[in-house]
Amino acid sequence: MAATRNLTKVKVSQYRTDSQYATEEYILESLHALKAKYDVPIFQLLSTLGKNMDSVSLSKDKPYMSFYARRSKNALRIIIRQQGEDIQLQAPLSILSNFKLQLP
């Protein structure tokens, strides 16, 4: 009689990465579009970076969107996940002053 083996389901996901370059204006326009599409306070979150926080995050279920921003020593990194798509942006810290100008 053959020995019984336990099987485990394994799922392998691969992501294709495509690096591109963008201006600070393009990043601002993209964040405005994200704010309008999902009705989330993106610029208020980003304006809190550097005061008492190094990172901020926000998630929304319907429609799905996840927003994460982290301030490092010399750059700002933003990760946006929306319905199977990940977008990563990296910008100099000087862009934070532009975000404060976008507040109502």
Gaussian input, Z-matrix of N, CA and C with variables (Angstrom, degrees):
# hf/3-21g

backbone

0 1
 N
 C     1     B1
 C     2     B2     1     A1
 N     3     B3     2     A2     1     D1
 C     4     B4     3     A3     2     D2
 C     5     B5     4     A4     3     D3
 N     6     B6     5     A5     4     D4
 C     7     B7     6     A6     5     D5
 C     8     B8     7     A7     6     D6
 N     9     B9     8     A8     7     D7
 C    10    B10     9     A9     8     D8
 C    11    B11    10    A10     9     D9
 N    12    B12    11    A11    10    D10
 C    13    B13    12    A12    11    D11
 C    14    B14    13    A13    12    D12
 N    15    B15    14    A14    13    D13
 C    16    B16    15    A15    14    D14
 C    17    B17    16    A16    15    D15
 N    18    B18    17    A17    16    D16
 C    19    B19    18    A18    17    D17
 C    20    B20    19    A19    18    D18
 N    21    B21    20    A20    19    D19
 C    22    B22    21    A21    20    D20
 C    23    B23    22    A22    21    D21
 N    24    B24    23    A23    22    D22
 C    25    B25    24    A24    23    D23
 C    26    B26    25    A25    24    D24
 N    27    B27    26    A26    25    D25
 C    28    B28    27    A27    26    D26
 C    29    B29    28    A28    27    D27
 N    30    B30    29    A29    28    D28
 C    31    B31    30    A30    29    D29
 C    32    B32    31    A31    30    D30
 N    33    B33    32    A32    31    D31
 C    34    B34    33    A33    32    D32
 C    35    B35    34    A34    33    D33
 N    36    B36    35    A35    34    D34
 C    37    B37    36    A36    35    D35
 C    38    B38    37    A37    36    D36
 N    39    B39    38    A38    37    D37
 C    40    B40    39    A39    38    D38
 C    41    B41    40    A40    39    D39
 N    42    B42    41    A41    40    D40
 C    43    B43    42    A42    41    D41
 C    44    B44    43    A43    42    D42
 N    45    B45    44    A44    43    D43
 C    46    B46    45    A45    44    D44
 C    47    B47    46    A46    45    D45
 N    48    B48    47    A47    46    D46
 C    49    B49    48    A48    47    D47
 C    50    B50    49    A49    48    D48
 N    51    B51    50    A50    49    D49
 C    52    B52    51    A51    50    D50
 C    53    B53    52    A52    51    D51
 N    54    B54    53    A53    52    D52
 C    55    B55    54    A54    53    D53
 C    56    B56    55    A55    54    D54
 N    57    B57    56    A56    55    D55
 C    58    B58    57    A57    56    D56
 C    59    B59    58    A58    57    D57
 N    60    B60    59    A59    58    D58
 C    61    B61    60    A60    59    D59
 C    62    B62    61    A61    60    D60
 N    63    B63    62    A62    61    D61
 C    64    B64    63    A63    62    D62
 C    65    B65    64    A64    63    D63
 N    66    B66    65    A65    64    D64
 C    67    B67    66    A66    65    D65
 C    68    B68    67    A67    66    D66
 N    69    B69    68    A68    67    D67
 C    70    B70    69    A69    68    D68
 C    71    B71    70    A70    69    D69
 N    72    B72    71    A71    70    D70
 C    73    B73    72    A72    71    D71
 C    74    B74    73    A73    72    D72
 N    75    B75    74    A74    73    D73
 C    76    B76    75    A75    74    D74
 C    77    B77    76    A76    75    D75
 N    78    B78    77    A77    76    D76
 C    79    B79    78    A78    77    D77
 C    80    B80    79    A79    78    D78
 N    81    B81    80    A80    79    D79
 C    82    B82    81    A81    80    D80
 C    83    B83    82    A82    81    D81
 N    84    B84    83    A83    82    D82
 C    85    B85    84    A84    83    D83
 C    86    B86    85    A85    84    D84
 N    87    B87    86    A86    85    D85
 C    88    B88    87    A87    86    D86
 C    89    B89    88    A88    87    D87
 N    90    B90    89    A89    88    D88
 C    91    B91    90    A90    89    D89
 C    92    B92    91    A91    90    D90
 N    93    B93    92    A92    91    D91
 C    94    B94    93    A93    92    D92
 C    95    B95    94    A94    93    D93
 N    96    B96    95    A95    94    D94
 C    97    B97    96    A96    95    D95
 C    98    B98    97    A97    96    D96
 N    99    B99    98    A98    97    D97
 C   100   B100    99    A99    98    D98
 C   101   B101   100   A100    99    D99
 N   102   B102   101   A101   100   D100
 C   103   B103   102   A102   101   D101
 C   104   B104   103   A103   102   D102
 N   105   B105   104   A104   103   D103
 C   106   B106   105   A105   104   D104
 C   107   B107   106   A106   105   D105
 N   108   B108   107   A107   106   D106
 C   109   B109   108   A108   107   D107
 C   110   B110   109   A109   108   D108
 N   111   B111   110   A110   109   D109
 C   112   B112   111   A111   110   D110
 C   113   B113   112   A112   111   D111
 N   114   B114   113   A113   112   D112
 C   115   B115   114   A114   113   D113
 C   116   B116   115   A115   114   D114
 N   117   B117   116   A116   115   D115
 C   118   B118   117   A117   116   D116
 C   119   B119   118   A118   117   D117
 N   120   B120   119   A119   118   D118
 C   121   B121   120   A120   119   D119
 C   122   B122   121   A121   120   D120
 N   123   B123   122   A122   121   D121
 C   124   B124   123   A123   122   D122
 C   125   B125   124   A124   123   D123
 N   126   B126   125   A125   124   D124
 C   127   B127   126   A126   125   D125
 C   128   B128   127   A127   126   D126
 N   129   B129   128   A128   127   D127
 C   130   B130   129   A129   128   D128
 C   131   B131   130   A130   129   D129
 N   132   B132   131   A131   130   D130
 C   133   B133   132   A132   131   D131
 C   134   B134   133   A133   132   D132
 N   135   B135   134   A134   133   D133
 C   136   B136   135   A135   134   D134
 C   137   B137   136   A136   135   D135
 N   138   B138   137   A137   136   D136
 C   139   B139   138   A138   137   D137
 C   140   B140   139   A139   138   D138
 N   141   B141   140   A140   139   D139
 C   142   B142   141   A141   140   D140
 C   143   B143   142   A142   141   D141
 N   144   B144   143   A143   142   D142
 C   145   B145   144   A144   143   D143
 C   146   B146   145   A145   144   D144
 N   147   B147   146   A146   145   D145
 C   148   B148   147   A147   146   D146
 C   149   B149   148   A148   147   D147
 N   150   B150   149   A149   148   D148
 C   151   B151   150   A150   149   D149
 C   152   B152   151   A151   150   D150
 N   153   B153   152   A152   151   D151
 C   154   B154   153   A153   152   D152
 C   155   B155   154   A154   153   D153
 N   156   B156   155   A155   154   D154
 C   157   B157   156   A156   155   D155
 C   158   B158   157   A157   156   D156
 N   159   B159   158   A158   157   D157
 C   160   B160   159   A159   158   D158
 C   161   B161   160   A160   159   D159
 N   162   B162   161   A161   160   D160
 C   163   B163   162   A162   161   D161
 C   164   B164   163   A163   162   D162
 N   165   B165   164   A164   163   D163
 C   166   B166   165   A165   164   D164
 C   167   B167   166   A166   165   D165
 N   168   B168   167   A167   166   D166
 C   169   B169   168   A168   167   D167
 C   170   B170   169   A169   168   D168
 N   171   B171   170   A170   169   D169
 C   172   B172   171   A171   170   D170
 C   173   B173   172   A172   171   D171
 N   174   B174   173   A173   172   D172
 C   175   B175   174   A174   173   D173
 C   176   B176   175   A175   174   D174
 N   177   B177   176   A176   175   D175
 C   178   B178   177   A177   176   D176
 C   179   B179   178   A178   177   D177
 N   180   B180   179   A179   178   D178
 C   181   B181   180   A180   179   D179
 C   182   B182   181   A181   180   D180
 N   183   B183   182   A182   181   D181
 C   184   B184   183   A183   182   D182
 C   185   B185   184   A184   183   D183
 N   186   B186   185   A185   184   D184
 C   187   B187   186   A186   185   D185
 C   188   B188   187   A187   186   D186
 N   189   B189   188   A188   187   D187
 C   190   B190   189   A189   188   D188
 C   191   B191   190   A190   189   D189
 N   192   B192   191   A191   190   D190
 C   193   B193   192   A192   191   D191
 C   194   B194   193   A193   192   D192
 N   195   B195   194   A194   193   D193
 C   196   B196   195   A195   194   D194
 C   197   B197   196   A196   195   D195
 N   198   B198   197   A197   196   D196
 C   199   B199   198   A198   197   D197
 C   200   B200   199   A199   198   D198
 N   201   B201   200   A200   199   D199
 C   202   B202   201   A201   200   D200
 C   203   B203   202   A202   201   D201
 N   204   B204   203   A203   202   D202
 C   205   B205   204   A204   203   D203
 C   206   B206   205   A205   204   D204
 N   207   B207   206   A206   205   D205
 C   208   B208   207   A207   206   D206
 C   209   B209   208   A208   207   D207
 N   210   B210   209   A209   208   D208
 C   211   B211   210   A210   209   D209
 C   212   B212   211   A211   210   D210
 N   213   B213   212   A212   211   D211
 C   214   B214   213   A213   212   D212
 C   215   B215   214   A214   213   D213
 N   216   B216   215   A215   214   D214
 C   217   B217   216   A216   215   D215
 C   218   B218   217   A217   216   D216
 N   219   B219   218   A218   217   D217
 C   220   B220   219   A219   218   D218
 C   221   B221   220   A220   219   D219
 N   222   B222   221   A221   220   D220
 C   223   B223   222   A222   221   D221
 C   224   B224   223   A223   222   D222
 N   225   B225   224   A224   223   D223
 C   226   B226   225   A225   224   D224
 C   227   B227   226   A226   225   D225
 N   228   B228   227   A227   226   D226
 C   229   B229   228   A228   227   D227
 C   230   B230   229   A229   228   D228
 N   231   B231   230   A230   229   D229
 C   232   B232   231   A231   230   D230
 C   233   B233   232   A232   231   D231
 N   234   B234   233   A233   232   D232
 C   235   B235   234   A234   233   D233
 C   236   B236   235   A235   234   D234
 N   237   B237   236   A236   235   D235
 C   238   B238   237   A237   236   D236
 C   239   B239   238   A238   237   D237
 N   240   B240   239   A239   238   D238
 C   241   B241   240   A240   239   D239
 C   242   B242   241   A241   240   D240
 N   243   B243   242   A242   241   D241
 C   244   B244   243   A243   242   D242
 C   245   B245   244   A244   243   D243
 N   246   B246   245   A245   244   D244
 C   247   B247   246   A246   245   D245
 C   248   B248   247   A247   246   D246
 N   249   B249   248   A248   247   D247
 C   250   B250   249   A249   248   D248
 C   251   B251   250   A250   249   D249
 N   252   B252   251   A251   250   D250
 C   253   B253   252   A252   251   D251
 C   254   B254   253   A253   252   D252
 N   255   B255   254   A254   253   D253
 C   256   B256   255   A255   254   D254
 C   257   B257   256   A256   255   D255
 N   258   B258   257   A257   256   D256
 C   259   B259   258   A258   257   D257
 C   260   B260   259   A259   258   D258
 N   261   B261   260   A260   259   D259
 C   262   B262   261   A261   260   D260
 C   263   B263   262   A262   261   D261
 N   264   B264   263   A263   262   D262
 C   265   B265   264   A264   263   D263
 C   266   B266   265   A265   264   D264
 N   267   B267   266   A266   265   D265
 C   268   B268   267   A267   266   D266
 C   269   B269   268   A268   267   D267
 N   270   B270   269   A269   268   D268
 C   271   B271   270   A270   269   D269
 C   272   B272   271   A271   270   D270
 N   273   B273   272   A272   271   D271
 C   274   B274   273   A273   272   D272
 C   275   B275   274   A274   273   D273
 N   276   B276   275   A275   274   D274
 C   277   B277   276   A276   275   D275
 C   278   B278   277   A277   276   D276
 N   279   B279   278   A278   277   D277
 C   280   B280   279   A279   278   D278
 C   281   B281   280   A280   279   D279
 N   282   B282   281   A281   280   D280
 C   283   B283   282   A282   281   D281
 C   284   B284   283   A283   282   D282
 N   285   B285   284   A284   283   D283
 C   286   B286   285   A285   284   D284
 C   287   B287   286   A286   285   D285
 N   288   B288   287   A287   286   D286
 C   289   B289   288   A288   287   D287
 C   290   B290   289   A289   288   D288
 N   291   B291   290   A290   289   D289
 C   292   B292   291   A291   290   D290
 C   293   B293   292   A292   291   D291
 N   294   B294   293   A293   292   D292
 C   295   B295   294   A294   293   D293
 C   296   B296   295   A295   294   D294
 N   297   B297   296   A296   295   D295
 C   298   B298   297   A297   296   D296
 C   299   B299   298   A298   297   D297
 N   300   B300   299   A299   298   D298
 C   301   B301   300   A300   299   D299
 C   302   B302   301   A301   300   D300
 N   303   B303   302   A302   301   D301
 C   304   B304   303   A303   302   D302
 C   305   B305   304   A304   303   D303
 N   306   B306   305   A305   304   D304
 C   307   B307   306   A306   305   D305
 C   308   B308   307   A307   306   D306
 N   309   B309   308   A308   307   D307
 C   310   B310   309   A309   308   D308
 C   311   B311   310   A310   309   D309

   B1=1.4454
   B2=1.5316
   B3=1.3326
   B4=1.4642
   B5=1.5270
   B6=1.3221
   B7=1.4637
   B8=1.5239
   B9=1.3142
   B10=1.4584
   B11=1.5259
   B12=1.3396
   B13=1.4613
   B14=1.5190
   B15=1.2989
   B16=1.4575
   B17=1.5166
   B18=1.3036
   B19=1.4587
   B20=1.5211
   B21=1.3001
   B22=1.4579
   B23=1.5067
   B24=1.3161
   B25=1.4542
   B26=1.5281
   B27=1.3080
   B28=1.4595
   B29=1.5223
   B30=1.3104
   B31=1.4543
   B32=1.5216
   B33=1.3085
   B34=1.4574
   B35=1.5212
   B36=1.3018
   B37=1.4620
   B38=1.5164
   B39=1.2885
   B40=1.4512
   B41=1.5166
   B42=1.3053
   B43=1.4560
   B44=1.5141
   B45=1.2796
   B46=1.4513
   B47=1.5173
   B48=1.2914
   B49=1.4558
   B50=1.5229
   B51=1.2726
   B52=1.4514
   B53=1.5259
   B54=1.3139
   B55=1.4652
   B56=1.5131
   B57=1.3341
   B58=1.4508
   B59=1.5172
   B60=1.3054
   B61=1.4558
   B62=1.5203
   B63=1.3373
   B64=1.4568
   B65=1.5230
   B66=1.3032
   B67=1.4617
   B68=1.5247
   B69=1.3097
   B70=1.4649
   B71=1.5247
   B72=1.3273
   B73=1.4619
   B74=1.5224
   B75=1.3224
   B76=1.4557
   B77=1.5324
   B78=1.3374
   B79=1.4599
   B80=1.5255
   B81=1.3237
   B82=1.4691
   B83=1.5330
   B84=1.3330
   B85=1.4611
   B86=1.5301
   B87=1.3228
   B88=1.4673
   B89=1.5227
   B90=1.3208
   B91=1.4626
   B92=1.5294
   B93=1.3350
   B94=1.4710
   B95=1.5287
   B96=1.3236
   B97=1.4674
   B98=1.5255
   B99=1.3179
   B100=1.4633
   B101=1.5228
   B102=1.3242
   B103=1.4699
   B104=1.5254
   B105=1.3265
   B106=1.4619
   B107=1.5296
   B108=1.3187
   B109=1.4649
   B110=1.5218
   B111=1.3471
   B112=1.4624
   B113=1.5292
   B114=1.3177
   B115=1.4571
   B116=1.5325
   B117=1.3349
   B118=1.4669
   B119=1.5276
   B120=1.3334
   B121=1.4771
   B122=1.5353
   B123=1.3158
   B124=1.4661
   B125=1.5312
   B126=1.3067
   B127=1.4615
   B128=1.5260
   B129=1.3217
   B130=1.4621
   B131=1.5288
   B132=1.3344
   B133=1.4719
   B134=1.5267
   B135=1.3230
   B136=1.4599
   B137=1.5286
   B138=1.3203
   B139=1.4614
   B140=1.5275
   B141=1.3312
   B142=1.4658
   B143=1.5257
   B144=1.3226
   B145=1.4685
   B146=1.5223
   B147=1.3088
   B148=1.4483
   B149=1.5105
   B150=1.3145
   B151=1.4609
   B152=1.5179
   B153=1.3125
   B154=1.4601
   B155=1.5174
   B156=1.3271
   B157=1.4591
   B158=1.5224
   B159=1.3343
   B160=1.4600
   B161=1.5160
   B162=1.3482
   B163=1.4589
   B164=1.5275
   B165=1.3239
   B166=1.4636
   B167=1.5273
   B168=1.3285
   B169=1.4553
   B170=1.5167
   B171=1.3237
   B172=1.4556
   B173=1.5247
   B174=1.3193
   B175=1.4659
   B176=1.5071
   B177=1.3155
   B178=1.4579
   B179=1.5200
   B180=1.3408
   B181=1.4606
   B182=1.5269
   B183=1.3253
   B184=1.4592
   B185=1.5074
   B186=1.3041
   B187=1.4588
   B188=1.5237
   B189=1.3450
   B190=1.4579
   B191=1.5220
   B192=1.3416
   B193=1.4578
   B194=1.5237
   B195=1.3103
   B196=1.4624
   B197=1.5246
   B198=1.3131
   B199=1.4623
   B200=1.5266
   B201=1.3273
   B202=1.4656
   B203=1.5187
   B204=1.3247
   B205=1.4683
   B206=1.5230
   B207=1.3244
   B208=1.4519
   B209=1.5212
   B210=1.3108
   B211=1.4601
   B212=1.5247
   B213=1.3180
   B214=1.4630
   B215=1.5197
   B216=1.2932
   B217=1.4620
   B218=1.5314
   B219=1.3442
   B220=1.4630
   B221=1.5302
   B222=1.3441
   B223=1.4635
   B224=1.5287
   B225=1.3068
   B226=1.4539
   B227=1.5247
   B228=1.3110
   B229=1.4599
   B230=1.5209
   B231=1.3351
   B232=1.4576
   B233=1.5277
   B234=1.3308
   B235=1.4574
   B236=1.5206
   B237=1.3225
   B238=1.4627
   B239=1.5262
   B240=1.3329
   B241=1.4577
   B242=1.5200
   B243=1.3263
   B244=1.4665
   B245=1.5243
   B246=1.3077
   B247=1.4592
   B248=1.5257
   B249=1.3302
   B250=1.4528
   B251=1.5136
   B252=1.3049
   B253=1.4609
   B254=1.5224
   B255=1.3179
   B256=1.4616
   B257=1.5213
   B258=1.3224
   B259=1.4672
   B260=1.5242
   B261=1.3219
   B262=1.4578
   B263=1.5201
   B264=1.3184
   B265=1.4610
   B266=1.5153
   B267=1.2996
   B268=1.4582
   B269=1.5186
   B270=1.3337
   B271=1.4593
   B272=1.5231
   B273=1.3282
   B274=1.4651
   B275=1.5263
   B276=1.3124
   B277=1.4636
   B278=1.5264
   B279=1.3114
   B280=1.4611
   B281=1.5253
   B282=1.3266
   B283=1.4629
   B284=1.5282
   B285=1.3305
   B286=1.4661
   B287=1.5254
   B288=1.3227
   B289=1.4689
   B290=1.5265
   B291=1.3358
   B292=1.4864
   B293=1.5179
   B294=1.3278
   B295=1.4627
   B296=1.5229
   B297=1.3166
   B298=1.4559
   B299=1.5245
   B300=1.3389
   B301=1.4591
   B302=1.5305
   B303=1.3471
   B304=1.4534
   B305=1.5262
   B306=1.3221
   B307=1.4578
   B308=1.5288
   B309=1.3390
   B310=1.4786
   B311=1.5160
   A1=108.37
   A2=116.94
   A3=122.04
   A4=109.92
   A5=115.86
   A6=121.51
   A7=109.97
   A8=116.82
   A9=122.38
   A10=108.82
   A11=115.98
   A12=120.83
   A13=109.69
   A14=114.71
   A15=119.82
   A16=109.14
   A17=115.81
   A18=120.73
   A19=109.37
   A20=114.85
   A21=121.98
   A22=108.10
   A23=116.03
   A24=120.41
   A25=109.24
   A26=116.57
   A27=122.87
   A28=108.10
   A29=115.72
   A30=120.89
   A31=108.69
   A32=116.23
   A33=121.28
   A34=108.03
   A35=116.05
   A36=121.16
   A37=108.88
   A38=115.43
   A39=119.87
   A40=108.56
   A41=115.07
   A42=120.95
   A43=109.24
   A44=114.87
   A45=120.05
   A46=106.89
   A47=116.57
   A48=119.51
   A49=109.77
   A50=114.55
   A51=121.14
   A52=106.90
   A53=116.25
   A54=119.92
   A55=110.04
   A56=114.22
   A57=121.36
   A58=107.96
   A59=116.48
   A60=121.28
   A61=109.21
   A62=115.48
   A63=120.06
   A64=109.69
   A65=115.48
   A66=120.86
   A67=109.25
   A68=116.07
   A69=120.11
   A70=110.47
   A71=117.04
   A72=120.49
   A73=110.74
   A74=117.07
   A75=120.85
   A76=110.78
   A77=116.38
   A78=120.31
   A79=110.03
   A80=117.51
   A81=121.33
   A82=111.42
   A83=117.04
   A84=120.89
   A85=110.91
   A86=116.72
   A87=120.87
   A88=110.89
   A89=116.77
   A90=120.09
   A91=111.36
   A92=117.53
   A93=120.58
   A94=110.01
   A95=116.83
   A96=120.64
   A97=110.59
   A98=116.93
   A99=121.65
   A100=110.60
   A101=116.17
   A102=121.25
   A103=110.79
   A104=116.92
   A105=120.83
   A106=111.65
   A107=117.24
   A108=120.97
   A109=112.10
   A110=117.18
   A111=120.88
   A112=113.42
   A113=118.21
   A114=122.66
   A115=111.59
   A116=114.55
   A117=121.07
   A118=109.82
   A119=117.74
   A120=121.93
   A121=113.18
   A122=116.25
   A123=121.90
   A124=111.81
   A125=117.55
   A126=120.48
   A127=112.13
   A128=117.73
   A129=120.03
   A130=109.82
   A131=116.53
   A132=119.97
   A133=110.86
   A134=116.22
   A135=120.18
   A136=111.82
   A137=117.12
   A138=118.89
   A139=112.05
   A140=118.35
   A141=121.35
   A142=112.59
   A143=117.32
   A144=119.75
   A145=110.51
   A146=115.23
   A147=120.41
   A148=113.87
   A149=118.28
   A150=120.04
   A151=108.72
   A152=116.51
   A153=120.72
   A154=111.60
   A155=117.03
   A156=120.79
   A157=111.11
   A158=113.87
   A159=120.01
   A160=112.02
   A161=116.55
   A162=119.59
   A163=110.20
   A164=114.36
   A165=121.73
   A166=107.94
   A167=115.76
   A168=119.27
   A169=109.95
   A170=114.27
   A171=121.63
   A172=107.13
   A173=116.44
   A174=121.41
   A175=109.71
   A176=114.87
   A177=121.33
   A178=107.22
   A179=116.58
   A180=120.15
   A181=114.28
   A182=116.87
   A183=118.80
   A184=110.45
   A185=119.54
   A186=127.07
   A187=110.06
   A188=115.86
   A189=120.52
   A190=111.72
   A191=114.25
   A192=121.56
   A193=107.95
   A194=115.60
   A195=121.68
   A196=107.67
   A197=115.77
   A198=121.90
   A199=108.07
   A200=116.49
   A201=121.68
   A202=107.83
   A203=116.83
   A204=121.38
   A205=108.60
   A206=116.23
   A207=121.46
   A208=109.85
   A209=114.47
   A210=120.92
   A211=107.73
   A212=116.45
   A213=120.76
   A214=108.24
   A215=116.33
   A216=121.07
   A217=112.95
   A218=116.27
   A219=118.20
   A220=114.80
   A221=117.52
   A222=118.74
   A223=110.79
   A224=114.61
   A225=122.90
   A226=106.75
   A227=116.40
   A228=120.56
   A229=108.35
   A230=116.05
   A231=122.42
   A232=107.95
   A233=115.72
   A234=121.52
   A235=107.82
   A236=115.88
   A237=122.21
   A238=107.57
   A239=115.63
   A240=120.64
   A241=107.28
   A242=114.78
   A243=118.83
   A244=109.19
   A245=116.01
   A246=124.15
   A247=113.59
   A248=116.37
   A249=121.69
   A250=115.93
   A251=117.87
   A252=121.15
   A253=109.30
   A254=116.37
   A255=122.37
   A256=109.05
   A257=115.18
   A258=120.79
   A259=107.11
   A260=116.61
   A261=121.07
   A262=108.36
   A263=114.25
   A264=120.91
   A265=109.14
   A266=116.13
   A267=120.23
   A268=107.43
   A269=115.40
   A270=120.41
   A271=109.51
   A272=117.51
   A273=120.06
   A274=110.06
   A275=116.60
   A276=121.23
   A277=113.33
   A278=117.39
   A279=120.29
   A280=112.14
   A281=117.75
   A282=120.19
   A283=111.35
   A284=117.68
   A285=120.70
   A286=112.00
   A287=117.52
   A288=119.29
   A289=110.36
   A290=117.36
   A291=120.89
   A292=110.44
   A293=117.40
   A294=120.44
   A295=110.51
   A296=116.94
   A297=120.14
   A298=111.17
   A299=116.57
   A300=120.30
   A301=111.82
   A302=117.17
   A303=121.15
   A304=112.95
   A305=117.50
   A306=120.87
   A307=109.91
   A308=116.56
   A309=118.65
   A310=111.56
   D1=135.86
   D2=-178.48
   D3=-75.88
   D4=146.38
   D5=178.58
   D6=-70.41
   D7=141.95
   D8=177.79
   D9=-82.49
   D10=133.48
   D11=178.80
   D12=-114.92
   D13=141.86
   D14=174.95
   D15=-89.10
   D16=134.27
   D17=179.55
   D18=-110.47
   D19=147.31
   D20=177.84
   D21=-124.15
   D22=135.09
   D23=178.48
   D24=-75.47
   D25=131.95
   D26=179.68
   D27=-124.33
   D28=129.66
   D29=177.55
   D30=-117.35
   D31=126.14
   D32=179.32
   D33=-111.40
   D34=122.78
   D35=177.46
   D36=-112.97
   D37=135.87
   D38=177.86
   D39=-120.37
   D40=140.31
   D41=179.04
   D42=-113.86
   D43=136.09
   D44=174.82
   D45=-92.77
   D46=126.55
   D47=178.87
   D48=-103.79
   D49=143.29
   D50=-179.99
   D51=-139.73
   D52=107.10
   D53=-178.94
   D54=-87.19
   D55=134.68
   D56=176.87
   D57=-136.17
   D58=170.91
   D59=179.39
   D60=-118.00
   D61=146.66
   D62=-178.53
   D63=-141.80
   D64=154.83
   D65=175.78
   D66=-81.42
   D67=164.45
   D68=175.96
   D69=-62.87
   D70=-34.04
   D71=178.41
   D72=-63.74
   D73=-39.97
   D74=178.62
   D75=-64.43
   D76=-40.62
   D77=178.04
   D78=-62.63
   D79=-44.22
   D80=177.94
   D81=-61.09
   D82=-44.14
   D83=178.39
   D84=-62.64
   D85=-40.46
   D86=179.28
   D87=-64.37
   D88=-40.72
   D89=179.17
   D90=-69.21
   D91=-34.42
   D92=174.86
   D93=-63.83
   D94=-41.52
   D95=178.73
   D96=-64.30
   D97=-40.89
   D98=178.20
   D99=-63.95
   D100=-42.98
   D101=178.22
   D102=-60.18
   D103=-44.07
   D104=-179.09
   D105=-70.06
   D106=-41.52
   D107=-176.83
   D108=-65.82
   D109=-42.72
   D110=-173.97
   D111=-106.30
   D112=-3.29
   D113=-179.69
   D114=53.09
   D115=56.22
   D116=-179.91
   D117=-124.07
   D118=149.02
   D119=-175.82
   D120=-82.79
   D121=64.74
   D122=-175.67
   D123=-57.35
   D124=-49.07
   D125=-173.75
   D126=-71.26
   D127=-31.85
   D128=175.58
   D129=-65.79
   D130=-40.51
   D131=177.39
   D132=-62.47
   D133=-47.22
   D134=-176.81
   D135=-67.27
   D136=-29.54
   D137=-179.45
   D138=-70.78
   D139=-17.09
   D140=178.75
   D141=-82.26
   D142=-14.85
   D143=-179.45
   D144=-65.23
   D145=136.47
   D146=177.64
   D147=92.54
   D148=-18.43
   D149=177.60
   D150=-77.37
   D151=-72.57
   D152=176.83
   D153=-126.83
   D154=2.21
   D155=-175.64
   D156=-128.93
   D157=146.55
   D158=174.68
   D159=-100.99
   D160=-18.92
   D161=179.96
   D162=-147.91
   D163=154.80
   D164=176.65
   D165=-139.21
   D166=150.76
   D167=176.39
   D168=-145.49
   D169=157.12
   D170=-178.44
   D171=-152.62
   D172=137.21
   D173=176.43
   D174=-129.18
   D175=150.43
   D176=177.13
   D177=-139.58
   D178=136.59
   D179=-175.73
   D180=-84.37
   D181=-45.84
   D182=-174.85
   D183=-127.23
   D184=111.73
   D185=-11.74
   D186=-72.20
   D187=154.82
   D188=-173.75
   D189=-66.24
   D190=132.39
   D191=175.21
   D192=-158.55
   D193=136.50
   D194=175.44
   D195=-127.77
   D196=132.65
   D197=-177.83
   D198=-126.06
   D199=129.82
   D200=178.99
   D201=-138.40
   D202=131.73
   D203=177.27
   D204=-132.89
   D205=137.40
   D206=179.80
   D207=-134.56
   D208=133.51
   D209=176.59
   D210=-98.13
   D211=124.98
   D212=175.60
   D213=-107.53
   D214=-168.12
   D215=-176.55
   D216=-59.25
   D217=-38.56
   D218=-175.74
   D219=-137.14
   D220=11.95
   D221=-178.72
   D222=-152.30
   D223=161.70
   D224=174.91
   D225=-114.02
   D226=128.49
   D227=179.57
   D228=-118.33
   D229=130.06
   D230=-178.86
   D231=-123.66
   D232=132.54
   D233=176.14
   D234=-122.46
   D235=126.01
   D236=179.79
   D237=-121.61
   D238=124.81
   D239=176.00
   D240=-115.54
   D241=128.26
   D242=178.27
   D243=-147.81
   D244=116.71
   D245=173.87
   D246=42.36
   D247=62.01
   D248=175.11
   D249=82.27
   D250=7.36
   D251=-178.34
   D252=-126.98
   D253=130.83
   D254=176.02
   D255=-110.81
   D256=130.99
   D257=176.71
   D258=-122.81
   D259=127.88
   D260=178.45
   D261=-119.26
   D262=128.40
   D263=179.05
   D264=-120.01
   D265=141.50
   D266=174.61
   D267=-132.26
   D268=130.35
   D269=-175.78
   D270=-140.16
   D271=158.06
   D272=175.31
   D273=-67.28
   D274=155.49
   D275=-178.92
   D276=-60.66
   D277=-22.07
   D278=-179.59
   D279=-61.29
   D280=-19.96
   D281=179.57
   D282=-67.97
   D283=-21.53
   D284=179.69
   D285=-59.82
   D286=-34.50
   D287=178.55
   D288=-66.44
   D289=-31.99
   D290=176.10
   D291=-66.54
   D292=-36.73
   D293=-180.00
   D294=-64.18
   D295=-38.86
   D296=-179.72
   D297=-65.48
   D298=-29.33
   D299=177.75
   D300=-73.21
   D301=-18.23
   D302=-177.70
   D303=-85.38
   D304=-5.41
   D305=-179.28
   D306=-71.65
   D307=144.60
   D308=-179.66
   D309=-71.90

